[in-house]
Amino acid sequence: MRILSTAIASILTINTLTGVNLKKSENNISSQNANMYIESIYENKRHSLLDISNFLKNNLSNSQNGLSTREYEWYFQPRKDKNPPLAPKETSSFVPKYSCYHLGDTSKKVLYLTFDEGYENGYTGPILDVLKKHKVKAAFFVVKPYINSNEDLIKRMVDEGHLVCNHSSHHPSMASITDTEKFNKEFTEVEEAFEKVTNGKKMPKYFRPPMGKYSELSLCNTKSLGYKTIFWSFAYMDWDPHKQPSHEFAKKRIMDKTHNGAIVLLHAVSKTNAEILDDVITEWKNQGYELKSLDELPK
């Protein structure tokens, strides 16, 4: 009984001894290890409170600093009648803490147009032409190699009033990087490349996690760098240049899923997107929607 009390006490005081919050972390102690350790407690009765705490700490393989490193992939839950989609239920307890957005102002007919840029496929120029025609400001999320290979396009985006935002240096799952220095480099290398191309301009503090993958720890670390995480409330299968949707399908999909406050994710490698964008923006405006910059997101 006394030993059991010691074990319970170790769990209750784990925060103090290890800095790990068991309530928040995703416990991954293997059943075999735990059972063997409990048996050893009863056999030799020599384990101190610190011993038990260290065991728990060493076996919390997917938590760090009290925050879960469990990887999630962003998705949204569509609703009927053009109601804004819901965020994932399983991460709703922590995502709002870390300056994350998948929607903007849902009280008005406003949209926020964003493009992901992993590589250039010849369509960013035409996309910029359409945006200029309609006087629409968008956000382009870019990786470091894109900046280095497309300096003129980056300069044009900036000159025409668009936001050029951070999409990481190497496009990893940010949830997989638990080393703080490596994590930070995914941001700073992009910032430095952007500043070099734009004669010292500072990159806007908006970040889109590659592949939409994240953990509570990665969102916390992103916020600590001064960034807002930008997810999305609309996306569709437009990213494969070899499997492009038809114009009719793409336009219907986009318009059917348009809703107040939508953060729209499109991929600039898409031939279809480049060719239908003029029609889509025209129809949005005909329906009374206003396209706004991420700088106009609600605080």
C-alpha positions as CSV (number, residue, x, y, z in Angstrom):
1,M,0.0,0.0,0.0
2,R,2.8,2.3,0.9
3,I,4.6,1.6,-2.4
4,L,1.3,2.2,-4.3
5,S,1.0,5.6,-2.6
6,T,4.5,6.4,-3.6
7,A,3.7,5.6,-7.2
8,I,0.5,7.7,-7.1
9,A,2.4,10.6,-5.6
10,S,5.0,10.4,-8.3
11,I,2.3,10.8,-10.9
12,L,0.7,13.7,-9.1
13,T,4.0,15.5,-8.8
14,I,5.4,14.7,-12.3
15,N,5.0,18.3,-13.4
16,T,7.5,19.5,-10.7
17,L,10.0,16.8,-11.3
18,T,10.0,16.5,-15.0
19,G,8.2,19.4,-16.5
20,V,5.8,17.1,-18.3
21,N,2.1,17.7,-17.9
22,L,0.5,14.2,-18.2
23,K,-3.0,15.7,-18.7
24,K,-1.8,17.5,-21.9
25,S,0.6,15.0,-23.2
26,E,-0.2,11.9,-25.3
27,N,1.1,9.2,-23.1
28,N,3.0,6.5,-25.0
29,I,4.4,4.3,-22.2
30,S,4.4,0.8,-23.5
31,S,2.4,-1.7,-21.5
32,Q,5.3,-4.1,-21.3
33,N,7.7,-1.5,-19.9
34,A,5.1,-0.3,-17.4
35,N,4.3,-3.7,-16.2
36,M,7.9,-4.7,-15.8
37,Y,8.6,-1.5,-13.9
38,I,5.6,-2.0,-11.5
39,E,6.8,-5.6,-10.9
40,S,10.3,-4.3,-10.0
41,I,8.8,-1.9,-7.5
42,Y,7.1,-4.7,-5.6
43,E,10.1,-6.9,-5.8
44,N,12.9,-4.8,-4.5
45,K,11.0,-1.8,-3.0
46,R,13.9,0.5,-3.6
47,H,12.6,2.9,-6.2
48,S,12.4,6.4,-5.1
49,L,9.9,9.0,-6.2
50,L,12.5,10.5,-8.5
51,D,13.2,7.0,-10.0
52,I,9.5,6.6,-10.8
53,S,9.3,10.1,-12.2
54,N,12.4,9.6,-14.4
55,F,10.8,6.4,-15.8
56,L,7.7,8.2,-16.7
57,K,9.6,11.0,-18.3
58,N,11.8,8.7,-20.4
59,N,8.8,6.9,-21.7
60,L,6.8,9.9,-22.7
61,S,8.2,9.6,-26.2
62,N,5.7,11.9,-27.9
63,S,5.7,14.9,-25.6
64,Q,8.1,17.8,-25.0
65,N,7.9,20.6,-22.5
66,G,4.4,19.4,-21.6
67,L,3.1,19.7,-25.1
68,S,2.2,16.9,-27.4
69,T,4.3,16.1,-30.4
70,R,1.6,13.9,-31.9
71,E,1.2,14.7,-35.6
72,Y,-2.1,15.7,-37.0
73,E,-3.1,16.7,-40.5
74,W,-5.4,19.6,-41.1
75,Y,-8.8,19.1,-42.5
76,F,-12.2,20.8,-42.3
77,Q,-15.7,19.5,-41.7
78,P,-18.0,20.8,-44.4
79,R,-21.5,22.0,-43.5
80,K,-24.6,22.5,-45.6
81,D,-26.1,25.7,-47.0
82,K,-22.8,27.5,-47.3
83,N,-22.2,27.5,-43.6
84,P,-18.5,27.9,-42.7
85,P,-16.8,24.5,-42.1
86,L,-15.8,23.3,-38.7
87,A,-12.2,22.7,-37.5
88,P,-11.1,19.2,-36.5
89,K,-12.7,18.2,-33.2
90,E,-9.7,16.2,-32.0
91,T,-7.5,19.3,-31.9
92,S,-10.1,21.9,-30.9
93,S,-8.8,22.0,-27.3
94,F,-5.4,23.5,-28.3
95,V,-5.5,25.0,-31.8
96,P,-7.2,28.2,-30.7
97,K,-4.4,28.9,-28.2
98,Y,-1.8,29.4,-30.9
99,S,-2.9,32.2,-33.3
100,C,-4.3,29.7,-35.9
101,Y,-6.8,30.6,-38.5
102,H,-8.9,28.6,-40.9
103,L,-11.6,31.2,-41.2
104,G,-11.7,35.0,-41.3
105,D,-14.7,37.2,-40.7
106,T,-17.7,34.9,-41.1
107,S,-20.2,37.7,-40.4
108,K,-19.6,39.2,-43.8
109,K,-19.2,38.1,-47.4
110,V,-15.4,38.3,-47.4
111,L,-12.8,35.9,-48.8
112,Y,-9.1,35.5,-48.3
113,L,-7.3,34.1,-51.4
114,T,-4.1,32.2,-50.8
115,F,-1.7,30.2,-53.0
116,D,0.9,27.6,-52.1
117,E,4.1,27.6,-54.1
118,G,6.3,24.6,-53.9
119,Y,7.8,25.0,-57.3
120,E,7.1,27.1,-60.4
121,N,5.1,25.5,-63.2
122,G,4.7,28.5,-65.5
123,Y,1.3,29.7,-64.1
124,T,2.2,32.2,-61.4
125,G,2.6,35.0,-64.0
126,P,-0.8,34.5,-65.5
127,I,-2.3,34.3,-62.0
128,L,-0.7,37.6,-61.1
129,D,-2.1,39.1,-64.3
130,V,-5.6,38.1,-63.3
131,L,-5.2,39.4,-59.7
132,K,-3.9,42.7,-61.1
133,K,-6.9,43.0,-63.5
134,H,-9.3,42.5,-60.6
135,K,-7.3,44.6,-58.1
136,V,-7.2,41.6,-55.7
137,K,-4.4,41.1,-53.2
138,A,-3.5,37.5,-52.4
139,A,-1.0,35.6,-50.2
140,F,1.6,33.4,-51.7
141,F,3.2,30.8,-49.3
142,V,6.6,30.0,-50.6
143,V,9.5,27.7,-49.7
144,K,13.2,28.7,-49.8
145,P,14.0,27.0,-53.2
146,Y,11.1,28.8,-54.8
147,I,12.4,32.2,-53.7
148,N,15.9,31.4,-55.0
149,S,14.7,30.1,-58.3
150,N,12.0,32.8,-59.0
151,E,13.4,36.1,-57.9
152,D,11.5,38.1,-60.5
153,L,8.2,36.6,-59.5
154,I,8.9,37.3,-55.8
155,K,9.7,40.9,-56.6
156,R,6.6,41.2,-58.7
157,M,4.4,39.8,-55.9
158,V,5.7,42.3,-53.5
159,D,5.6,45.2,-56.0
160,E,1.9,44.5,-56.7
161,G,0.9,44.4,-53.1
162,H,0.6,40.7,-52.4
163,L,1.8,39.0,-49.2
164,V,4.8,36.6,-49.7
165,C,4.6,34.3,-46.7
166,N,6.5,31.5,-45.2
167,H,5.9,27.9,-46.1
168,S,9.2,26.5,-44.6
169,S,12.6,26.0,-46.1
170,H,12.5,22.3,-47.0
171,H,8.7,21.5,-46.8
172,P,8.9,19.0,-43.9
173,S,6.2,18.0,-41.5
174,M,6.8,20.6,-38.8
175,A,5.4,18.1,-36.2
176,S,8.4,15.8,-37.0
177,I,10.9,18.5,-35.9
178,T,11.3,18.6,-32.2
179,D,14.8,20.1,-32.1
180,T,14.2,23.9,-31.5
181,E,17.2,25.0,-33.6
182,K,16.2,22.9,-36.6
183,F,12.6,24.0,-36.3
184,N,13.6,27.7,-36.2
185,K,15.8,27.3,-39.3
186,E,12.8,26.2,-41.3
187,F,11.6,29.8,-40.8
188,T,14.7,31.9,-40.7
189,E,16.2,30.4,-43.9
190,V,13.1,31.5,-45.8
191,E,13.1,34.9,-44.2
192,E,16.8,35.4,-45.1
193,A,16.2,34.4,-48.7
194,F,13.2,36.7,-49.0
195,E,15.1,39.7,-47.5
196,K,18.0,39.1,-49.9
197,V,15.7,39.2,-53.0
198,T,13.7,42.2,-51.8
199,N,16.6,44.4,-50.5
200,G,15.9,43.9,-46.9
201,K,12.1,43.7,-46.7
202,K,10.7,41.8,-43.8
203,M,8.6,38.7,-44.5
204,P,5.0,38.9,-43.3
205,K,4.5,36.7,-40.2
206,Y,2.1,34.2,-41.7
207,F,3.0,30.5,-41.9
208,R,1.3,27.6,-43.6
209,P,2.5,24.2,-42.3
210,P,3.6,22.0,-45.2
211,M,1.0,19.3,-46.0
212,G,-1.1,20.8,-43.3
213,K,0.8,18.7,-40.7
214,Y,1.1,20.0,-37.2
215,S,1.3,19.2,-33.5
216,E,0.6,21.2,-30.4
217,L,4.3,21.7,-29.9
218,S,4.8,22.9,-33.5
219,L,2.0,25.4,-33.3
220,C,3.3,26.7,-30.0
221,N,6.8,27.0,-31.4
222,T,5.4,28.8,-34.5
223,K,3.6,31.3,-32.3
224,S,6.7,31.9,-30.2
225,L,8.5,33.0,-33.5
226,G,5.8,35.7,-33.9
227,Y,3.9,33.8,-36.6
228,K,0.2,33.2,-37.2
229,T,-0.6,29.8,-38.6
230,I,-2.8,29.9,-41.7
231,F,-4.8,26.8,-42.4
232,W,-7.8,26.9,-44.8
233,S,-11.5,26.3,-45.0
234,F,-11.5,25.4,-48.7
235,A,-9.2,23.3,-50.8
236,Y,-9.6,20.8,-53.5
237,M,-7.5,18.3,-55.5
238,D,-5.7,20.8,-57.7
239,W,-2.0,20.1,-56.9
240,D,-1.1,17.3,-59.3
241,P,-0.2,18.7,-62.7
242,H,-0.8,15.4,-64.3
243,K,-4.4,15.0,-62.9
244,Q,-5.9,18.4,-63.4
245,P,-9.7,18.8,-62.9
246,S,-11.8,20.1,-65.7
247,H,-12.8,23.7,-65.8
248,E,-16.4,22.9,-65.2
249,F,-15.7,20.7,-62.2
250,A,-13.3,23.1,-60.6
251,K,-15.5,26.2,-61.0
252,K,-18.5,24.3,-59.6
253,R,-16.5,22.9,-56.7
254,I,-15.1,26.3,-55.8
255,M,-18.4,28.2,-56.1
256,D,-20.5,25.5,-54.3
257,K,-18.1,25.6,-51.3
258,T,-17.7,29.3,-51.1
259,H,-18.8,30.7,-47.7
260,N,-18.4,33.8,-45.6
261,G,-14.9,34.2,-44.2
262,A,-13.3,31.5,-46.3
263,I,-9.6,31.1,-46.4
264,V,-9.2,29.7,-49.9
265,L,-6.2,27.5,-50.7
266,L,-5.3,27.1,-54.3
267,H,-2.1,25.7,-55.8
268,A,-0.3,27.8,-58.3
269,V,1.1,24.8,-60.2
270,S,-2.4,24.1,-61.4
271,K,-3.1,24.9,-65.1
272,T,-6.8,24.7,-64.3
273,N,-6.6,27.3,-61.5
274,A,-4.7,29.7,-63.8
275,E,-7.3,29.3,-66.6
276,I,-10.5,29.6,-64.4
277,L,-9.3,32.3,-61.9
278,D,-10.7,35.2,-64.0
279,D,-14.1,33.6,-64.1
280,V,-14.1,32.6,-60.4
281,I,-13.2,36.0,-59.2
282,T,-15.8,37.6,-61.5
283,E,-18.4,35.2,-60.1
284,W,-17.4,35.9,-56.5
285,K,-17.8,39.6,-57.1
286,N,-21.1,39.1,-58.8
287,Q,-22.3,37.2,-55.7
288,G,-21.3,40.1,-53.5
289,Y,-18.0,38.7,-52.0
290,E,-15.1,41.0,-51.2
291,L,-11.6,39.6,-51.4
292,K,-9.4,40.8,-48.5
293,S,-5.7,40.5,-47.4
294,L,-4.6,38.3,-44.6
295,D,-3.6,41.5,-42.9
296,E,-7.3,42.2,-42.5
297,L,-8.0,39.0,-40.6
298,P,-9.9,39.5,-37.3
299,K,-7.7,40.0,-34.3
